[in-house]
Amino acid sequence: MPKMKTHKGASKRYRKTGTGKFKRAHAFKRHILNKKTSKRKRHLRKGTYVHVAEQKKVMKLLPYA
């Protein structure tokens, strides 16, 4: 059987933690930052985890993570 390929776009966006969850960065922090409050931008700096409902999809994209 051939090996499964890792989705390279997903591999750059997600990291697997020791407990098996996937870390990700927040969206909406790249441009048009003038209208966003400092508080909002500050909270977007922090990473977060992939939602439980989406976890199966990410696992499929990253078979060897």
mmCIF file of the N, C-alpha and C atoms, coordinates in Angstrom:
data_MODEL
# 
_entry.id   MODEL 
# 
loop_
_atom_site.group_PDB 
_atom_site.id 
_atom_site.type_symbol 
_atom_site.label_atom_id 
_atom_site.label_alt_id 
_atom_site.label_comp_id 
_atom_site.label_asym_id 
_atom_site.label_entity_id 
_atom_site.label_seq_id 
_atom_site.pdbx_PDB_ins_code 
_atom_site.Cartn_x 
_atom_site.Cartn_y 
_atom_site.Cartn_z 
_atom_site.occupancy 
_atom_site.B_iso_or_equiv 
_atom_site.pdbx_formal_charge 
_atom_site.auth_seq_id 
_atom_site.auth_comp_id 
_atom_site.auth_asym_id 
_atom_site.auth_atom_id 
_atom_site.pdbx_PDB_model_num 
ATOM 1   N N  . MET A 1 1  ? 0.839   -1.195 0.000  1.00 0.00 ? 1  MET A N  1 
ATOM 2   C CA . MET A 1 1  ? 0.000   0.000  0.000  1.00 0.00 ? 1  MET A CA 1 
ATOM 3   C C  . MET A 1 1  ? 0.880   1.254  0.000  1.00 0.00 ? 1  MET A C  1 
ATOM 4   N N  . PRO A 1 2  ? 0.520   2.258  -0.783 1.00 0.00 ? 2  PRO A N  1 
ATOM 5   C CA . PRO A 1 2  ? 1.281   3.512  -0.742 1.00 0.00 ? 2  PRO A CA 1 
ATOM 6   C C  . PRO A 1 2  ? 0.977   4.288  0.535  1.00 0.00 ? 2  PRO A C  1 
ATOM 7   N N  . LYS A 1 3  ? 1.903   5.132  0.893  1.00 0.00 ? 3  LYS A N  1 
ATOM 8   C CA . LYS A 1 3  ? 1.707   5.973  2.077  1.00 0.00 ? 3  LYS A CA 1 
ATOM 9   C C  . LYS A 1 3  ? 0.673   7.049  1.785  1.00 0.00 ? 3  LYS A C  1 
ATOM 10  N N  . MET A 1 4  ? 0.023   7.540  2.844  1.00 0.00 ? 4  MET A N  1 
ATOM 11  C CA . MET A 1 4  ? -0.904  8.666  2.699  1.00 0.00 ? 4  MET A CA 1 
ATOM 12  C C  . MET A 1 4  ? -0.092  9.943  2.673  1.00 0.00 ? 4  MET A C  1 
ATOM 13  N N  . LYS A 1 5  ? -0.564  10.920 1.920  1.00 0.00 ? 5  LYS A N  1 
ATOM 14  C CA . LYS A 1 5  ? 0.142   12.193 1.849  1.00 0.00 ? 5  LYS A CA 1 
ATOM 15  C C  . LYS A 1 5  ? -0.406  13.162 2.885  1.00 0.00 ? 5  LYS A C  1 
ATOM 16  N N  . THR A 1 6  ? 0.492   13.916 3.494  1.00 0.00 ? 6  THR A N  1 
ATOM 17  C CA . THR A 1 6  ? 0.122   14.985 4.408  1.00 0.00 ? 6  THR A CA 1 
ATOM 18  C C  . THR A 1 6  ? -0.344  16.178 3.591  1.00 0.00 ? 6  THR A C  1 
ATOM 19  N N  . HIS A 1 7  ? -1.415  16.812 4.015  1.00 0.00 ? 7  HIS A N  1 
ATOM 20  C CA . HIS A 1 7  ? -1.895  18.034 3.368  1.00 0.00 ? 7  HIS A CA 1 
ATOM 21  C C  . HIS A 1 7  ? -0.973  19.164 3.816  1.00 0.00 ? 7  HIS A C  1 
ATOM 22  N N  . LYS A 1 8  ? -0.161  19.677 2.886  1.00 0.00 ? 8  LYS A N  1 
ATOM 23  C CA . LYS A 1 8  ? 0.882   20.629 3.257  1.00 0.00 ? 8  LYS A CA 1 
ATOM 24  C C  . LYS A 1 8  ? 0.335   21.953 3.784  1.00 0.00 ? 8  LYS A C  1 
ATOM 25  N N  . GLY A 1 9  ? -0.823  22.381 3.268  1.00 0.00 ? 9  GLY A N  1 
ATOM 26  C CA . GLY A 1 9  ? -1.447  23.603 3.777  1.00 0.00 ? 9  GLY A CA 1 
ATOM 27  C C  . GLY A 1 9  ? -1.860  23.443 5.220  1.00 0.00 ? 9  GLY A C  1 
ATOM 28  N N  . ALA A 1 10 ? -2.401  22.289 5.551  1.00 0.00 ? 10 ALA A N  1 
ATOM 29  C CA . ALA A 1 10 ? -2.840  22.012 6.923  1.00 0.00 ? 10 ALA A CA 1 
ATOM 30  C C  . ALA A 1 10 ? -1.647  21.869 7.861  1.00 0.00 ? 10 ALA A C  1 
ATOM 31  N N  . SER A 1 11 ? -0.557  21.277 7.354  1.00 0.00 ? 11 SER A N  1 
ATOM 32  C CA . SER A 1 11 ? 0.612   21.061 8.203  1.00 0.00 ? 11 SER A CA 1 
ATOM 33  C C  . SER A 1 11 ? 1.251   22.381 8.629  1.00 0.00 ? 11 SER A C  1 
ATOM 34  N N  . LYS A 1 12 ? 1.058   23.423 7.822  1.00 0.00 ? 12 LYS A N  1 
ATOM 35  C CA . LYS A 1 12 ? 1.597   24.739 8.174  1.00 0.00 ? 12 LYS A CA 1 
ATOM 36  C C  . LYS A 1 12 ? 0.685   25.483 9.144  1.00 0.00 ? 12 LYS A C  1 
ATOM 37  N N  . ARG A 1 13 ? -0.574  25.074 9.236  1.00 0.00 ? 13 ARG A N  1 
ATOM 38  C CA . ARG A 1 13 ? -1.545  25.784 10.061 1.00 0.00 ? 13 ARG A CA 1 
ATOM 39  C C  . ARG A 1 13 ? -1.814  25.140 11.415 1.00 0.00 ? 13 ARG A C  1 
ATOM 40  N N  . TYR A 1 14 ? -1.596  23.834 11.515 1.00 0.00 ? 14 TYR A N  1 
ATOM 41  C CA . TYR A 1 14 ? -1.945  23.113 12.741 1.00 0.00 ? 14 TYR A CA 1 
ATOM 42  C C  . TYR A 1 14 ? -0.741  22.388 13.307 1.00 0.00 ? 14 TYR A C  1 
ATOM 43  N N  . ARG A 1 15 ? -0.695  22.311 14.643 1.00 0.00 ? 15 ARG A N  1 
ATOM 44  C CA . ARG A 1 15 ? 0.323   21.541 15.355 1.00 0.00 ? 15 ARG A CA 1 
ATOM 45  C C  . ARG A 1 15 ? -0.385  20.644 16.344 1.00 0.00 ? 15 ARG A C  1 
ATOM 46  N N  . LYS A 1 16 ? 0.080   19.408 16.454 1.00 0.00 ? 16 LYS A N  1 
ATOM 47  C CA . LYS A 1 16 ? -0.533  18.477 17.394 1.00 0.00 ? 16 LYS A CA 1 
ATOM 48  C C  . LYS A 1 16 ? 0.123   18.622 18.766 1.00 0.00 ? 16 LYS A C  1 
ATOM 49  N N  . THR A 1 17 ? -0.693  18.597 19.814 1.00 0.00 ? 17 THR A N  1 
ATOM 50  C CA . THR A 1 17 ? -0.178  18.700 21.176 1.00 0.00 ? 17 THR A CA 1 
ATOM 51  C C  . THR A 1 17 ? 0.061   17.297 21.724 1.00 0.00 ? 17 THR A C  1 
ATOM 52  N N  . GLY A 1 18 ? 0.630   17.233 22.903 1.00 0.00 ? 18 GLY A N  1 
ATOM 53  C CA . GLY A 1 18 ? 0.908   15.950 23.544 1.00 0.00 ? 18 GLY A CA 1 
ATOM 54  C C  . GLY A 1 18 ? -0.342  15.172 23.876 1.00 0.00 ? 18 GLY A C  1 
ATOM 55  N N  . THR A 1 19 ? -1.439  15.880 24.115 1.00 0.00 ? 19 THR A N  1 
ATOM 56  C CA . THR A 1 19 ? -2.690  15.217 24.482 1.00 0.00 ? 19 THR A CA 1 
ATOM 57  C C  . THR A 1 19 ? -3.523  14.838 23.270 1.00 0.00 ? 19 THR A C  1 
ATOM 58  N N  . GLY A 1 20 ? -3.027  15.165 22.057 1.00 0.00 ? 20 GLY A N  1 
ATOM 59  C CA . GLY A 1 20 ? -3.728  14.772 20.841 1.00 0.00 ? 20 GLY A CA 1 
ATOM 60  C C  . GLY A 1 20 ? -4.634  15.838 20.261 1.00 0.00 ? 20 GLY A C  1 
ATOM 61  N N  . LYS A 1 21 ? -4.675  17.014 20.904 1.00 0.00 ? 21 LYS A N  1 
ATOM 62  C CA . LYS A 1 21 ? -5.462  18.122 20.350 1.00 0.00 ? 21 LYS A CA 1 
ATOM 63  C C  . LYS A 1 21 ? -4.628  18.812 19.278 1.00 0.00 ? 21 LYS A C  1 
ATOM 64  N N  . PHE A 1 22 ? -5.276  19.675 18.503 1.00 0.00 ? 22 PHE A N  1 
ATOM 65  C CA . PHE A 1 22 ? -4.565  20.438 17.476 1.00 0.00 ? 22 PHE A CA 1 
ATOM 66  C C  . PHE A 1 22 ? -4.615  21.916 17.815 1.00 0.00 ? 22 PHE A C  1 
ATOM 67  N N  . LYS A 1 23 ? -3.444  22.559 17.816 1.00 0.00 ? 23 LYS A N  1 
ATOM 68  C CA . LYS A 1 23 ? -3.353  23.995 18.053 1.00 0.00 ? 23 LYS A CA 1 
ATOM 69  C C  . LYS A 1 23 ? -3.505  24.721 16.735 1.00 0.00 ? 23 LYS A C  1 
ATOM 70  N N  . ARG A 1 24 ? -4.059  25.936 16.795 1.00 0.00 ? 24 ARG A N  1 
ATOM 71  C CA . ARG A 1 24 ? -4.184  26.761 15.599 1.00 0.00 ? 24 ARG A CA 1 
ATOM 72  C C  . ARG A 1 24 ? -4.102  28.218 16.008 1.00 0.00 ? 24 ARG A C  1 
ATOM 73  N N  . ALA A 1 25 ? -3.878  29.084 15.025 1.00 0.00 ? 25 ALA A N  1 
ATOM 74  C CA . ALA A 1 25 ? -3.846  30.524 15.264 1.00 0.00 ? 25 ALA A CA 1 
ATOM 75  C C  . ALA A 1 25 ? -5.226  31.103 14.971 1.00 0.00 ? 25 ALA A C  1 
ATOM 76  N N  . HIS A 1 26 ? -5.496  32.283 15.515 1.00 0.00 ? 26 HIS A N  1 
ATOM 77  C CA . HIS A 1 26 ? -6.757  32.964 15.246 1.00 0.00 ? 26 HIS A CA 1 
ATOM 78  C C  . HIS A 1 26 ? -6.721  33.614 13.866 1.00 0.00 ? 26 HIS A C  1 
ATOM 79  N N  . ALA A 1 27 ? -7.875  33.746 13.270 1.00 0.00 ? 27 ALA A N  1 
ATOM 80  C CA . ALA A 1 27 ? -8.006  34.440 11.995 1.00 0.00 ? 27 ALA A CA 1 
ATOM 81  C C  . ALA A 1 27 ? -8.244  35.935 12.263 1.00 0.00 ? 27 ALA A C  1 
ATOM 82  N N  . PHE A 1 28 ? -8.317  36.736 11.211 1.00 0.00 ? 28 PHE A N  1 
ATOM 83  C CA . PHE A 1 28 ? -8.645  38.173 11.264 1.00 0.00 ? 28 PHE A CA 1 
ATOM 84  C C  . PHE A 1 28 ? -7.579  39.033 11.939 1.00 0.00 ? 28 PHE A C  1 
ATOM 85  N N  . LYS A 1 29 ? -6.303  38.662 11.827 1.00 0.00 ? 29 LYS A N  1 
ATOM 86  C CA . LYS A 1 29 ? -5.239  39.458 12.432 1.00 0.00 ? 29 LYS A CA 1 
ATOM 87  C C  . LYS A 1 29 ? -4.212  39.881 11.387 1.00 0.00 ? 29 LYS A C  1 
ATOM 88  N N  . ARG A 1 30 ? -4.541  39.805 10.088 1.00 0.00 ? 30 ARG A N  1 
ATOM 89  C CA . ARG A 1 30 ? -3.551  40.071 9.048  1.00 0.00 ? 30 ARG A CA 1 
ATOM 90  C C  . ARG A 1 30 ? -3.577  41.499 8.512  1.00 0.00 ? 30 ARG A C  1 
ATOM 91  N N  . HIS A 1 31 ? -4.756  42.039 8.253  1.00 0.00 ? 31 HIS A N  1 
ATOM 92  C CA . HIS A 1 31 ? -4.837  43.380 7.666  1.00 0.00 ? 31 HIS A CA 1 
ATOM 93  C C  . HIS A 1 31 ? -6.147  44.027 8.095  1.00 0.00 ? 31 HIS A C  1 
ATOM 94  N N  . ILE A 1 32 ? -6.332  45.289 7.706  1.00 0.00 ? 32 ILE A N  1 
ATOM 95  C CA . ILE A 1 32 ? -7.483  46.114 8.130  1.00 0.00 ? 32 ILE A CA 1 
ATOM 96  C C  . ILE A 1 32 ? -7.572  46.105 9.658  1.00 0.00 ? 32 ILE A C  1 
ATOM 97  N N  . LEU A 1 33 ? -6.474  46.515 10.281 1.00 0.00 ? 33 LEU A N  1 
ATOM 98  C CA . LEU A 1 33 ? -6.397  46.459 11.743 1.00 0.00 ? 33 LEU A CA 1 
ATOM 99  C C  . LEU A 1 33 ? -6.824  47.773 12.397 1.00 0.00 ? 33 LEU A C  1 
ATOM 100 N N  . ASN A 1 34 ? -6.998  48.829 11.607 1.00 0.00 ? 34 ASN A N  1 
ATOM 101 C CA . ASN A 1 34 ? -7.333  50.140 12.175 1.00 0.00 ? 34 ASN A CA 1 
ATOM 102 C C  . ASN A 1 34 ? -8.662  50.136 12.907 1.00 0.00 ? 34 ASN A C  1 
ATOM 103 N N  . LYS A 1 35 ? -9.652  49.482 12.321 1.00 0.00 ? 35 LYS A N  1 
ATOM 104 C CA . LYS A 1 35 ? -10.998 49.517 12.909 1.00 0.00 ? 35 LYS A CA 1 
ATOM 105 C C  . LYS A 1 35 ? -11.173 48.531 14.058 1.00 0.00 ? 35 LYS A C  1 
ATOM 106 N N  . LYS A 1 36 ? -10.217 47.637 14.235 1.00 0.00 ? 36 LYS A N  1 
ATOM 107 C CA . LYS A 1 36 ? -10.304 46.651 15.311 1.00 0.00 ? 36 LYS A CA 1 
ATOM 108 C C  . LYS A 1 36 ? -9.712  47.239 16.581 1.00 0.00 ? 36 LYS A C  1 
ATOM 109 N N  . THR A 1 37 ? -10.347 46.966 17.688 1.00 0.00 ? 37 THR A N  1 
ATOM 110 C CA . THR A 1 37 ? -9.882  47.526 18.960 1.00 0.00 ? 37 THR A CA 1 
ATOM 111 C C  . THR A 1 37 ? -8.597  46.828 19.405 1.00 0.00 ? 37 THR A C  1 
ATOM 112 N N  . SER A 1 38 ? -7.849  47.504 20.272 1.00 0.00 ? 38 SER A N  1 
ATOM 113 C CA . SER A 1 38 ? -6.606  46.941 20.791 1.00 0.00 ? 38 SER A CA 1 
ATOM 114 C C  . SER A 1 38 ? -6.889  45.650 21.541 1.00 0.00 ? 38 SER A C  1 
ATOM 115 N N  . LYS A 1 39 ? -7.984  45.636 22.285 1.00 0.00 ? 39 LYS A N  1 
ATOM 116 C CA . LYS A 1 39 ? -8.360  44.449 23.053 1.00 0.00 ? 39 LYS A CA 1 
ATOM 117 C C  . LYS A 1 39 ? -8.594  43.255 22.130 1.00 0.00 ? 39 LYS A C  1 
ATOM 118 N N  . ARG A 1 40 ? -9.318  43.521 21.032 1.00 0.00 ? 40 ARG A N  1 
ATOM 119 C CA . ARG A 1 40 ? -9.632  42.458 20.078 1.00 0.00 ? 40 ARG A CA 1 
ATOM 120 C C  . ARG A 1 40 ? -8.359  41.910 19.432 1.00 0.00 ? 40 ARG A C  1 
ATOM 121 N N  . LYS A 1 41 ? -7.447  42.825 19.032 1.00 0.00 ? 41 LYS A N  1 
ATOM 122 C CA . LYS A 1 41 ? -6.203  42.412 18.397 1.00 0.00 ? 41 LYS A CA 1 
ATOM 123 C C  . LYS A 1 41 ? -5.314  41.650 19.384 1.00 0.00 ? 41 LYS A C  1 
ATOM 124 N N  . ARG A 1 42 ? -5.323  42.071 20.628 1.00 0.00 ? 42 ARG A N  1 
ATOM 125 C CA . ARG A 1 42 ? -4.531  41.425 21.675 1.00 0.00 ? 42 ARG A CA 1 
ATOM 126 C C  . ARG A 1 42 ? -5.001  39.981 21.894 1.00 0.00 ? 42 ARG A C  1 
ATOM 127 N N  . HIS A 1 43 ? -6.309  39.790 21.904 1.00 0.00 ? 43 HIS A N  1 
ATOM 128 C CA . HIS A 1 43 ? -6.862  38.446 22.105 1.00 0.00 ? 43 HIS A CA 1 
ATOM 129 C C  . HIS A 1 43 ? -6.609  37.546 20.889 1.00 0.00 ? 43 HIS A C  1 
ATOM 130 N N  . LEU A 1 44 ? -6.503  38.145 19.709 1.00 0.00 ? 44 LEU A N  1 
ATOM 131 C CA . LEU A 1 44 ? -6.249  37.359 18.503 1.00 0.00 ? 44 LEU A CA 1 
ATOM 132 C C  . LEU A 1 44 ? -4.805  36.853 18.432 1.00 0.00 ? 44 LEU A C  1 
ATOM 133 N N  . ARG A 1 45 ? -3.907  37.465 19.226 1.00 0.00 ? 45 ARG A N  1 
ATOM 134 C CA . ARG A 1 45 ? -2.517  37.037 19.249 1.00 0.00 ? 45 ARG A CA 1 
ATOM 135 C C  . ARG A 1 45 ? -2.383  35.611 19.777 1.00 0.00 ? 45 ARG A C  1 
ATOM 136 N N  . LYS A 1 46 ? -3.161  35.324 20.805 1.00 0.00 ? 46 LYS A N  1 
ATOM 137 C CA . LYS A 1 46 ? -3.093  34.017 21.458 1.00 0.00 ? 46 LYS A CA 1 
ATOM 138 C C  . LYS A 1 46 ? -3.581  32.925 20.516 1.00 0.00 ? 46 LYS A C  1 
ATOM 139 N N  . GLY A 1 47 ? -2.981  31.757 20.609 1.00 0.00 ? 47 GLY A N  1 
ATOM 140 C CA . GLY A 1 47 ? -3.448  30.617 19.840 1.00 0.00 ? 47 GLY A CA 1 
ATOM 141 C C  . GLY A 1 47 ? -4.659  29.996 20.518 1.00 0.00 ? 47 GLY A C  1 
ATOM 142 N N  . THR A 1 48 ? -5.252  29.032 19.837 1.00 0.00 ? 48 THR A N  1 
ATOM 143 C CA . THR A 1 48 ? -6.379  28.314 20.406 1.00 0.00 ? 48 THR A CA 1 
ATOM 144 C C  . THR A 1 48 ? -6.366  26.900 19.848 1.00 0.00 ? 48 THR A C  1 
ATOM 145 N N  . TYR A 1 49 ? -7.359  26.109 20.210 1.00 0.00 ? 49 TYR A N  1 
ATOM 146 C CA . TYR A 1 49 ? -7.425  24.730 19.750 1.00 0.00 ? 49 TYR A CA 1 
ATOM 147 C C  . TYR A 1 49 ? -8.500  24.559 18.683 1.00 0.00 ? 49 TYR A C  1 
ATOM 148 N N  . VAL A 1 50 ? -8.324  23.566 17.833 1.00 0.00 ? 50 VAL A N  1 
ATOM 149 C CA . VAL A 1 50 ? -9.327  23.228 16.838 1.00 0.00 ? 50 VAL A CA 1 
ATOM 150 C C  . VAL A 1 50 ? -10.541 22.689 17.583 1.00 0.00 ? 50 VAL A C  1 
ATOM 151 N N  . HIS A 1 51 ? -11.734 23.096 17.163 1.00 0.00 ? 51 HIS A N  1 
ATOM 152 C CA . HIS A 1 51 ? -12.965 22.662 17.810 1.00 0.00 ? 51 HIS A CA 1 
ATOM 153 C C  . HIS A 1 51 ? -13.134 21.154 17.656 1.00 0.00 ? 51 HIS A C  1 
ATOM 154 N N  . VAL A 1 52 ? -13.773 20.557 18.642 1.00 0.00 ? 52 VAL A N  1 
ATOM 155 C CA . VAL A 1 52 ? -13.964 19.098 18.659 1.00 0.00 ? 52 VAL A CA 1 
ATOM 156 C C  . VAL A 1 52 ? -14.672 18.611 17.399 1.00 0.00 ? 52 VAL A C  1 
ATOM 157 N N  . ALA A 1 53 ? -15.629 19.409 16.902 1.00 0.00 ? 53 ALA A N  1 
ATOM 158 C CA . ALA A 1 53 ? -16.386 19.023 15.713 1.00 0.00 ? 53 ALA A CA 1 
ATOM 159 C C  . ALA A 1 53 ? -15.512 18.979 14.464 1.00 0.00 ? 53 ALA A C  1 
ATOM 160 N N  . GLU A 1 54 ? -14.427 19.752 14.437 1.00 0.00 ? 54 GLU A N  1 
ATOM 161 C CA . GLU A 1 54 ? -13.544 19.832 13.267 1.00 0.00 ? 54 GLU A CA 1 
ATOM 162 C C  . GLU A 1 54 ? -12.324 18.920 13.395 1.00 0.00 ? 54 GLU A C  1 
ATOM 163 N N  . GLN A 1 55 ? -12.135 18.328 14.562 1.00 0.00 ? 55 GLN A N  1 
ATOM 164 C CA . GLN A 1 55 ? -10.919 17.577 14.839 1.00 0.00 ? 55 GLN A CA 1 
ATOM 165 C C  . GLN A 1 55 ? -10.724 16.394 13.884 1.00 0.00 ? 55 GLN A C  1 
ATOM 166 N N  . LYS A 1 56 ? -11.808 15.707 13.542 1.00 0.00 ? 56 LYS A N  1 
ATOM 167 C CA . LYS A 1 56 ? -11.728 14.542 12.656 1.00 0.00 ? 56 LYS A CA 1 
ATOM 168 C C  . LYS A 1 56 ? -11.219 14.942 11.273 1.00 0.00 ? 56 LYS A C  1 
ATOM 169 N N  . LYS A 1 57 ? -11.667 16.106 10.787 1.00 0.00 ? 57 LYS A N  1 
ATOM 170 C CA . LYS A 1 57 ? -11.239 16.602 9.473  1.00 0.00 ? 57 LYS A CA 1 
ATOM 171 C C  . LYS A 1 57 ? -9.739  16.880 9.461  1.00 0.00 ? 57 LYS A C  1 
ATOM 172 N N  . VAL A 1 58 ? -9.259  17.512 10.530 1.00 0.00 ? 58 VAL A N  1 
ATOM 173 C CA . VAL A 1 58 ? -7.838  17.864 10.610 1.00 0.00 ? 58 VAL A CA 1 
ATOM 174 C C  . VAL A 1 58 ? -6.994  16.595 10.722 1.00 0.00 ? 58 VAL A C  1 
ATOM 175 N N  . MET A 1 59 ? -7.473  15.612 11.455 1.00 0.00 ? 59 MET A N  1 
ATOM 176 C CA . MET A 1 59 ? -6.738  14.356 11.595 1.00 0.00 ? 59 MET A CA 1 
ATOM 177 C C  . MET A 1 59 ? -6.591  13.649 10.255 1.00 0.00 ? 59 MET A C  1 
ATOM 178 N N  . LYS A 1 60 ? -7.600  13.780 9.408  1.00 0.00 ? 60 LYS A N  1 
ATOM 179 C CA . LYS A 1 60 ? -7.568  13.180 8.078  1.00 0.00 ? 60 LYS A CA 1 
ATOM 180 C C  . LYS A 1 60 ? -6.504  13.863 7.209  1.00 0.00 ? 60 LYS A C  1 
ATOM 181 N N  . LEU A 1 61 ? -6.376  15.181 7.362  1.00 0.00 ? 61 LEU A N  1 
ATOM 182 C CA . LEU A 1 61 ? -5.418  15.949 6.581  1.00 0.00 ? 61 LEU A CA 1 
ATOM 183 C C  . LEU A 1 61 ? -3.983  15.714 7.048  1.00 0.00 ? 61 LEU A C  1 
ATOM 184 N N  . LEU A 1 62 ? -3.826  15.407 8.339  1.00 0.00 ? 62 LEU A N  1 
ATOM 185 C CA . LEU A 1 62 ? -2.494  15.206 8.913  1.00 0.00 ? 62 LEU A CA 1 
ATOM 186 C C  . LEU A 1 62 ? -2.371  13.794 9.480  1.00 0.00 ? 62 LEU A C  1 
ATOM 187 N N  . PRO A 1 63 ? -2.236  12.784 8.618  1.00 0.00 ? 63 PRO A N  1 
ATOM 188 C CA . PRO A 1 63 ? -2.231  11.401 9.105  1.00 0.00 ? 63 PRO A CA 1 
ATOM 189 C C  . PRO A 1 63 ? -1.028  11.035 9.978  1.00 0.00 ? 63 PRO A C  1 
ATOM 190 N N  . TYR A 1 64 ? 0.074   11.745 9.821  1.00 0.00 ? 64 TYR A N  1 
ATOM 191 C CA . TYR A 1 64 ? 1.290   11.398 10.577 1.00 0.00 ? 64 TYR A CA 1 
ATOM 192 C C  . TYR A 1 64 ? 1.661   12.434 11.631 1.00 0.00 ? 64 TYR A C  1 
ATOM 193 N N  . ALA A 1 65 ? 0.751   13.335 11.946 1.00 0.00 ? 65 ALA A N  1 
ATOM 194 C CA . ALA A 1 65 ? 1.026   14.374 12.946 1.00 0.00 ? 65 ALA A CA 1 
ATOM 195 C C  . ALA A 1 65 ? 0.968   13.798 14.340 1.00 0.00 ? 65 ALA A C  1 
# 
